[in-house]
């Protein structure tokens, strides 16, 4: 038995880490861009707070779905969906 994790787990971790770093880097820049475009700070706060609420709500739904769908497929679908959202972010403005 090896003490190293499977290569697929390492790739999933690295891709998820990259996506979270990209989101963390773009969030302050996107907020400043919204302010320059004249969007009120309260509206920007609501948008990013909605993201946090969505994570809380969908985490419970995803954990329920894991009883029916394999973990690998769930992770792959989630990562693809997150990638689509990042691409859609680029079209804002």
C-alpha distance (Angstrom), angle and dihedral (degrees) to the residues before:
residue distance angle dihedral
X1 . . .
X2 3.78 . .
X3 3.79 124.3 .
X4 3.81 91.0 -143.8
X5 3.83 120.9 92.0
X6 3.77 122.0 -117.9
X7 3.83 114.5 -82.1
X8 3.83 91.0 -119.9
X9 3.80 90.8 57.9
X10 3.81 89.7 50.6
X11 3.81 91.8 51.0
X12 3.80 92.4 47.5
X13 3.79 89.9 50.4
X14 3.81 93.1 48.3
X15 3.80 94.0 47.7
X16 3.81 92.1 46.9
X17 3.80 89.7 48.1
X18 3.80 90.6 50.6
X19 3.79 92.3 49.4
X20 3.80 92.4 49.6
X21 3.81 91.8 47.8
X22 3.81 89.9 50.0
X23 3.79 91.0 50.6
X24 3.80 91.3 47.1
X25 3.80 92.4 50.3
X26 3.79 95.9 46.0
X27 3.80 96.7 45.8
X28 3.83 97.6 75.0
X29 3.80 92.1 39.6
X30 3.79 91.9 49.4
X31 3.80 90.8 48.1
X32 3.82 91.1 53.5
X33 3.80 90.2 47.4
X34 3.80 90.6 52.5
X35 3.81 90.6 50.5
X36 3.81 90.9 50.8
X37 3.81 89.3 51.2
X38 3.80 89.8 56.2
X39 3.78 99.2 -106.3
X40 3.82 110.6 148.5
X41 3.80 117.6 -108.7
X42 3.81 90.6 -123.6
X43 3.80 90.7 59.5
X44 3.79 90.9 50.0
X45 3.80 90.1 50.6
X46 3.80 91.1 50.6
X47 3.81 91.4 51.8
X48 3.79 94.0 52.5
X49 3.81 93.3 40.5
X50 3.80 88.1 53.8
X51 3.81 87.8 58.3
X52 3.81 90.4 56.7
X53 3.80 92.0 48.0
X54 3.80 90.7 48.6
X55 3.81 89.9 54.0
X56 3.81 90.9 52.3
X57 3.82 94.2 47.1
X58 3.80 97.6 41.5
X59 3.81 93.3 45.9
X60 3.79 88.7 66.2
X61 3.81 92.5 45.9
X62 3.81 91.7 47.0
X63 3.79 92.1 50.6
X64 3.81 89.2 52.9
X65 3.81 91.6 48.3
X66 3.81 90.5 52.2
X67 3.80 87.9 72.8
X68 3.83 88.1 65.4
X69 3.82 104.1 28.7
X70 3.80 127.1 51.9
X71 3.78 117.1 -106.1
X72 3.81 93.7 -120.7
X73 3.79 92.4 55.3
X74 3.80 91.7 45.9
X75 3.81 92.1 51.2
X76 3.80 92.1 46.0
X77 3.81 92.2 49.4
X78 3.80 91.7 46.8
X79 3.78 92.7 49.7
X80 3.80 92.0 48.3
X81 3.79 91.0 49.3
X82 3.80 90.9 48.6
X83 3.81 89.7 51.3
X84 3.80 91.0 51.9
X85 3.80 90.1 51.0
X86 3.82 90.9 51.6
X87 3.81 89.9 52.1
X88 3.81 90.4 48.8
X89 3.81 89.5 51.3
X90 3.79 88.0 60.9
X91 3.81 90.4 62.1
X92 3.81 94.4 56.8
X93 3.76 112.5 115.5
